[in-house]
Amino acid sequence: MLSRPHPCLGWLYVNPGDTRRLYDRLCSFRDAELEKDPTFSGMPQSFIDWTWQTWLPGHLYRYEKQVRDQIHYLDLKLGRLNEEIERVAGGVLDDRDAAADLRDRLQHQLSSNQIETD
């Protein structure tokens, strides 16, 4: 059996034994949600919380390389997104700053003129 993606950490591929235990746990959290609300659908928040607070810390030793690779990928993605934001919004932000500066200068001139005429 091949590794499969974690149910809520889709980038993390887990071994078959962990997959079985994860889906058993997911089903138990789902069943608990269905008892409270028969129309419930989707990923139970309790499973997501359990994954981040209990499962991942307890299994990090086994999946550390994948976690490090994902962090590296996210660092690169954030860098690209920041560059794109700067490229797209940088000119707009410069225009905003120039307009605010001009407004402040004009407001200062009006304020100074009122003091002189009084």
C-alpha positions in Angstrom: 0.0 0.0 0.0 1.3 3.5 -0.9 1.4 6.5 1.3 -1.6 8.7 1.1 -2.2 12.4 1.8 -3.1 13.4 5.4 -6.9 14.2 5.5 -6.4 17.8 6.5 -2.7 18.3 5.7 -2.9 17.3 2.1 0.8 18.1 1.4 1.9 15.5 4.0 2.0 11.9 2.8 1.6 9.4 5.6 2.4 5.7 5.8 -0.4 3.1 5.5 -0.6 2.4 9.3 -1.0 6.1 10.1 -3.5 6.5 7.3 -5.7 3.8 8.8 -5.5 5.3 12.3 -6.1 8.8 11.0 -9.2 7.8 9.2 -10.5 5.9 12.2 -10.0 9.1 14.3 -11.5 11.3 11.6 -14.6 9.0 11.5 -15.0 9.2 15.3 -14.8 13.0 15.2 -17.3 13.0 12.3 -19.7 10.7 14.2 -19.5 13.0 17.2 -20.4 16.0 15.1 -23.2 14.1 13.4 -24.7 13.3 16.9 -24.8 17.0 17.6 -26.0 18.0 14.1 -27.3 15.4 11.7 -26.8 17.8 8.8 -23.0 18.2 9.5 -20.7 17.9 6.6 -17.0 18.6 6.0 -13.9 18.3 8.1 -14.7 18.4 11.8 -12.8 21.2 13.5 -12.1 18.9 16.4 -10.1 16.6 14.0 -8.1 19.6 12.7 -7.4 20.8 16.2 -6.4 17.2 17.3 -4.1 17.0 14.2 -2.2 20.2 15.0 -2.1 19.8 18.8 -1.6 16.0 19.3 -1.0 14.0 16.1 1.6 16.1 14.3 3.8 16.8 17.4 3.7 13.1 18.2 4.6 12.0 14.7 7.0 14.8 13.7 10.0 12.5 14.0 8.6 10.3 11.3 7.6 13.1 8.9 10.2 15.8 9.7 11.7 15.9 6.2 8.3 16.5 4.6 7.6 19.3 7.1 10.9 20.9 6.4 10.3 20.6 2.7 6.9 22.2 3.1 8.4 25.1 5.2 10.9 25.7 2.4 8.2 25.7 -0.2 6.1 28.1 1.8 9.1 30.4 2.3 9.6 30.5 -1.5 5.9 31.0 -2.1 5.7 33.9 0.4 8.7 35.5 -1.3 7.1 35.3 -4.7 3.8 36.7 -3.3 5.6 39.6 -1.6 7.3 40.4 -4.9 4.1 40.3 -6.8 2.3 42.4 -4.2 5.1 45.0 -4.4 5.0 44.9 -8.2 1.2 45.3 -8.4 0.5 47.5 -5.4 3.9 49.3 -5.1 2.9 52.0 -7.6 -0.5 52.5 -6.0 1.1 52.8 -2.6 3.6 55.4 -3.9 0.7 57.3 -5.5 -1.2 57.2 -2.2 1.8 58.4 -0.2 2.4 61.3 -2.7 -1.3 62.3 -2.5 -1.2 62.2 1.3 2.0 64.3 1.3 0.5 66.9 -1.1 -2.7 67.1 1.0 -0.6 67.6 4.2 1.4 70.4 2.5 -1.7 72.1 1.2 -3.4 71.8 4.6 -0.3 73.3 6.2 -0.3 76.2 3.7 -4.0 76.9 4.5 -3.4 76.8 8.2 -0.4 79.1 7.9 -2.3 81.5 5.8 -5.2 81.7 8.3 -2.7 82.5 11.1 -1.2 85.4 9.1 -4.6 86.9 8.1 -5.9 86.9 11.7 
